[in-house]
Each structure stands twice: as structure tokens, then as C-alpha cells.
Amino acid sequence: MNRARFLTAAAVCASLMHGQAVAYAAAPEPAVADARTAMVDNPCPAPKPVDAATIAFVQTLVEPGAKFTPPPPLPKPENPMQDWANLCRYRADNAAVTARPDVVFMGDSLTELWKYADPAFFGDGRINRGISGQTSAQMLLRFQADVVALKPRVVHLLTGGNDIAGNAGLTSEQVLKDNVIAMVTLARANDIKVVLGSITPIERVWWAPDLRPGGQVKQFNAWLRDYARANGLGFIDYHAALADSAGNMPAAYANDVAHPNRKGYALMEPAATRALDAALGR
């Protein structure tokens, strides 16, 4: 794995799990093509260097048995609305894609952390475009750049947990559904097949400790299953693959009760492979 990309991703993971925009190091202002506008060729500043503590934090999520301790709150950025959808995150990576991928994985931390838990699951036509902490609205805003423009044969969409956790403030289940429908519509309009993944069991979230999202997660997953069936989409029940008899994710599979570790992802992968192979006609 490219170490520079890992460090950048780890920094984004840690910061966005707080529902905050990524803080970047100061960079020279890009040349402005027209002084009357704010449009420039490259609006993306250089990423801030990552420290060892951030790397260690990511490991507490994906290494089975590691002791998990929530990180301290990050300072709020001066301009939290700049690049709210984090379009800059994969801009360079997208430009480097030359061959049509089989699958793009679009999602939040459940998707992003997957490539650190099992790097071998990706590559060979599978591209990961997860960004930790993101809501469905943020994914919808970057869906064109991070999915459609890459022209994959299939998109694996896993979203909803951060909407339910309130990462971007109060919302409604209908807004979440509408965002999923919008992404599905964009994909199908561009001849991209869709596989929807259910949200994994979430008993509670450490960044919003007063919430108990389990019931809402099950309700949304039921809608996802019905929506997929009614519209001829693939569906993967990750919740069933990971839940115990009480509907929670066992400690053996999640160090923080919300994110799978390597053992958890190992349980998800067979179901993912079957659904993606079916969508690809294999």
C-alpha cells in the first residue's frame, strides 16, 4: 500500500469521524483565471501531514482486540463549509484511473476502513471511495466525480449510519431515502449497476453517546431491502452477517461497537463477493 495515501486517508478518517471538515495546511493560492469569479483550475490545497497518533487511532478500529479509546475533539476549522463534500479527497486518485473499474465502493467509514482492514479485497478492478464521517448528502454531491466519472460496471453503495447519527445535524429518514434514490438514479442513467449494502449493527456511537440508533438502523435497512427488490438492485445484508441474538455487533467483530474490525470485515466479504459477482454476471 502507498504509505502517503494511507497517511492522508488516516487523517481524513480521524477528523471526519467527528463530523468536521478536514483541516488542511496552508498552501499557495491557485492562479485565478478571472478575478471576477472564484473559479480556478485546482481548488484543492495540500493535505496536512499526519501524525503517529492518527495512524494509531485507525489501528484501534481495524485490529481485532485492540483497545479503543475515542480521540480528543478536533478544533473546528475556520471555514467548515469549504469543500463540505470533500471532493478534493480523491481528485488526484480519480485522475489516475485509466481503465474501467469493475466496482466502485462508495460510502463512509464502513467503506473507507475496509481497505485498511483488508487491502487485498481491493485492487483488481475494485476501487474504494469511502470517506469517514460522511452523510448521504455529502456522498450525493461527490457521486458524479467519485463514481459516475470513473464509469464502473457496478457501484457498491453503503450509507446511512452517519445520517442517523446526526453528523450533519438534524435530518429525516425521507431525506436519507431521497439521497439514496438520487444516487441510484444517477448510476442507472449512466449504465452502472447498483448493489446496496445494509448498515451494520450500531448499538451506539461514541461521537454521539446519547443516541441509541439500533432501531432506526433496522428500519432503514428494511426499506433498503424492499427498495432494492422493487427496483431490481443487488442487496447485501451486512447487518445479519454481523449481528448477535440481541441485534448488536459482538465485541469480537468491533472494537468500538460501531465499526467492524478485520474479523468483522472477513464476515462481510463472502456476501459482498457473491452480490458483486452476480451484478457483474460472473
Phi, psi and omega in degrees: 000140178292118186297321181298320179292323179298316183295318179297315180297321180297321179296317179295319179303310184295319185285320183284342176294342175271003182074024183246156176289159181282134176272131180247153175290154179299137179224154179301142178295131176296155179297133180269122183292326182218119184297345181274355182232173175254016182272127178226165181293321182222101181274005188268117176283169180289142179290150178288139178302149184259139179263168183297329181296324179294317179298317180297323179297315179301320180296329178292344178268324188257344181271114181305133178084355180292146179282124182264130175228121180303140179287160176293153179301142178273151175295144180288138180292156181295324182231081187294343183272348180291125183051052183302325180275356179060047175296335180290336189305311185250016184303309181292319179298319179296320180295335183275352180284121183248333181252149179295122179283154172288314186220137166250127176268111179255128181180198182252220182295329178300328177275313184299313183293338180302320184287342174271329177290322180213081181303328183293341180290338181255182191080179179052048176092358178250122183244133180261125177232043176275145174226118184300141175087353187281147173267172179297329179294319178293320178296321179299320180295328180259007184297322179296312184287321189264350178232293189303315184296338179277349177056048178288161174284328183220144168246132175259112185251122180228106186209166173124328184299320182282335171296313181294328179278356176075031182299330179249020181098187181295142177212194178223161179296326180294323177298316178300313178300316181299321179293321176296314179300320180296318179293320177298317180298316177299316181297310185292329176294341180249023176059038177250123178287154186238132170239121180264135175254139177285155174292139177290164180302133178228104179283318177198166178234134186289341178272354173216071192295342180281346184274149173230085192276001188306314181295318179295323178299313180298320180295315180293320179298324178295320177296316179303315181298314181294320180295317179298315181297318183290338185244012175068034180259158172286153179217136179237123182269081178292331180299313180295327182291335187245344187282145172271189184296338178268000180085013180252166177270120182299152182299335179294338185249354182208123181282337184239014181066357182240330184242130177297146169266193183301321179295322178295314179296327179298329176284332181282330191295320179300318179294320179297315181298317179299314183292321180290320177298321178295317179295327180275357179074029180264000000 
